Amino acid sequence: MTSDERFLALARELDCDFSGEIRIGGNYAPIAQDGRQLFVSGQIPRVGDRVLHVGVAGADIGLDEARRAAAICAMRGLALLQRRAGSLDAIGGIMRITVFVRSAPEFTQQSEVADGASDAIARVLGPRGAHSRTSVGVLQLPKGAVTEVDMIASLGLA
């Protein structure tokens, strides 16, 4: 099974369609390239025009929902990489991700939320998805989203 096929399978499992426009919210590039490195701007759990998971982890959003939101963010990033590279099989690896979690003051499971993004990347890319990661609790995120994920990837050698 190719990475693109695994991507589609996970998208179906998440009940999300990433084939449409990946909207951005300002005057910036959703993905920038420097040589073989690809820098993906922060992605919130938006599919089409709708932000799917709005709220605060540890208050009105539970751990499982926050993990799903992080997975959707990662899938948006992978969709952008797929479009840039032509196929996710052309991605050499994911070097780093940062997962921002809109958190209640007492919420301390940011790393467990970030596992949703890491697990999605690993399912789609296999060993090429192994990455370094930082997870951070924050007061607010764009559009009230519970999570946001950015990533740095590399193109494989032709």
WOMOUR-V267765 format. One record per backbone hydrogen bond with DSSP energy under -1.0 kcal/mol. CO is the residue of the C=O (numbers start at 1). NH is the residue of the N-H. E is the energy in kcal/mol with one decimal. If there is no record, write none. Layout:
CO;NH;E
CO;NH;E
This chain:
2;6;-2.3
3;7;-2.4
4;8;-2.2
5;9;-2.2
6;10;-2.3
7;11;-2.6
8;12;-2.2
9;13;-2.1
10;14;-2.4
11;16;-2.7
26;28;-1.5
30;41;-2.3
32;39;-3.2
34;37;-2.2
36;155;-2.5
37;34;-2.6
38;153;-3.0
39;32;-2.2
40;151;-1.4
43;149;-2.0
44;46;-2.8
45;52;-3.0
47;50;-1.7
50;47;-2.6
53;146;-2.1
56;59;-2.0
56;61;-1.9
57;104;-2.6
61;58;-2.6
62;66;-2.3
63;67;-2.6
64;68;-2.0
65;69;-2.3
66;70;-2.3
67;71;-2.1
68;72;-2.3
69;73;-2.3
70;74;-2.3
71;75;-2.4
72;76;-2.2
73;77;-1.9
74;78;-2.6
75;79;-2.5
76;80;-2.1
77;81;-2.2
78;82;-2.7
79;83;-2.1
80;84;-2.2
81;85;-2.9
82;86;-1.9
87;90;-1.5
88;91;-1.3
90;156;-3.2
93;154;-2.7
95;132;-2.3
96;152;-2.7
97;134;-1.7
98;150;-2.0
99;136;-2.7
100;148;-1.7
101;138;-2.8
102;57;-3.0
104;107;-1.7
109;113;-2.0
110;114;-2.6
111;115;-1.2
113;116;-1.8
114;118;-2.3
115;119;-3.2
116;120;-1.6
117;121;-2.3
118;122;-2.4
119;123;-2.5
120;124;-1.9
121;125;-3.0
122;126;-2.1
125;128;-1.3
126;129;-2.3
127;130;-1.5
128;94;-1.6
132;97;-1.8
134;99;-2.9
136;101;-3.0
138;103;-2.2
141;144;-2.0
142;145;-2.1
144;55;-2.1
146;102;-2.8
148;100;-3.2
149;43;-2.6
150;98;-1.9
151;40;-3.1
152;95;-2.3
152;96;-1.6
153;38;-3.0
154;92;-2.3
154;93;-1.5
